[in-house]
Amino acid sequence: MRTKILFLVLITIRGIAACPQTAAGAPHSNEAFVNAVFRTVVDSSFTNYYLIQQSDTCRFVKFNYEDWAQSTLKEPVSIVILNELAEKVYLSKGRYFWRKEQLHHAICISNKQADSVLYHKKGTVFSFSQPQFTDDGQYAVIDLNFVCGIACGEGFTCIFRRTSAGWKLIAKYTNWSA
């Protein structure tokens, strides 16, 4: 009996530790974060946008600190914070399915539906990685991508810092462009 209780306590502690926290201790919502930052790549003229329902994998596992510090970061960020974000990305193995009812402007679609949007409707499709947050909730990293045709699109790794006014983009690294 003691073993079962200890096991449940350890599982609960691990679950709490794995849940990203804000400075006030409340968990972050991946969807709330996307609602706050999607305009980083989604044109403001779009009322709604097509989003692949399954998250991408974030590419911020390895980074060149000098490259980020010299050309990408808009403000100083310690290597400790960048390493923490990279570790969070590395440890996030599973795919995440967006909860479409919590996304204000996204129309979540499958990969097959995305092909139809791209090639039959000549539209734009977005795909985002699951955001990862520092333990203190002050920084987040996410990949934001869009495809608008066979040779049209871009993908970015973005780092945000929490401010009193919301999330501020402090780094945007182009991963690919067509």
Helices and strands as residue ranges (DSSP letters): H 2-18, H 30-37, G 38-40, E 49-52, H 65-67, I 68-72, H 79-91, G 100-102, E 106-109, H 111-119, E 125-128, E 132-133, E 139-149, E 152-163, E 166-177
